[in-house]
Amino acid sequence: MFNPRVFIAILLRPYLWPTAVGALFGFAPARWWTRYPFLPIPDRTVIEWRVTTAYGRRDMALAAHDVISYLRWRRAA
């Protein structure tokens, strides 16, 4: 699920860091702090559904440019 290219793309755009953190918490399951590992890690089924709706296949990896486009859209909204 972790994609280093996406991480690096976000890391190189500090203006998107707050938006990325907000998106991370937005995709995190409810009451994530009550379950191990106590991190706002999005549920795998939610990510698979988002990937399937974006690419038509659930086994695809998120493209860094798509994530950056999404974060820019979210920031502008």
C-alpha positions in Angstrom: 0.0 0.0 0.0 2.9 2.4 0.7 4.2 3.9 -2.5 7.6 5.7 -2.1 7.1 7.7 -5.3 3.9 9.2 -3.9 5.7 9.9 -0.6 8.6 11.7 -2.4 6.2 13.6 -4.6 4.4 15.0 -1.5 7.7 15.5 0.3 8.9 17.8 -2.5 5.8 20.0 -2.3 5.7 21.4 1.3 2.7 23.6 0.4 0.7 20.3 0.1 1.8 18.9 3.5 -1.2 20.2 5.5 -3.6 19.0 2.8 -1.9 15.6 2.7 -2.2 15.2 6.5 -5.9 16.3 6.3 -6.5 13.7 3.5 -4.8 11.0 5.6 -7.0 11.7 8.6 -10.0 12.0 6.2 -9.4 8.4 5.0 -8.6 7.0 8.4 -11.3 4.8 10.0 -13.4 6.2 12.8 -11.8 6.0 16.2 -8.5 4.9 14.7 -6.7 5.9 18.0 -8.4 3.1 19.8 -6.9 0.3 17.7 -3.3 -0.9 17.3 -1.1 0.5 15.7 -2.8 3.7 16.9 -2.1 5.5 13.7 -4.5 7.1 11.2 -3.8 4.4 8.5 -6.6 4.2 6.0 -8.5 0.9 5.7 -7.2 -1.3 2.9 -10.7 -1.9 1.5 -11.3 1.9 1.2 -8.0 2.4 -0.7 -8.8 -0.6 -2.9 -12.2 0.9 -3.7 -10.7 4.3 -4.5 -8.0 2.7 -6.8 -10.7 0.6 -8.5 -12.8 3.6 -9.2 -9.8 5.6 -10.5 -8.1 3.0 -12.6 -10.7 0.2 -13.1 -8.5 -2.4 -11.4 -7.8 -2.8 -7.7 -4.3 -4.2 -8.1 -3.0 -0.9 -9.6 -0.7 1.4 -7.6 -1.6 5.0 -7.2 0.4 7.2 -9.5 2.2 10.1 -7.9 0.8 12.6 -10.3 -2.7 11.5 -9.6 -2.2 11.9 -5.9 -0.7 15.4 -6.4 -3.6 16.4 -8.6 -6.0 15.2 -6.0 -4.2 17.1 -3.2 -4.2 20.3 -5.3 -7.9 19.9 -6.0 -8.6 19.3 -2.3 -6.5 22.3 -1.4 -8.3 24.5 -3.8 -11.8 23.3 -2.7 
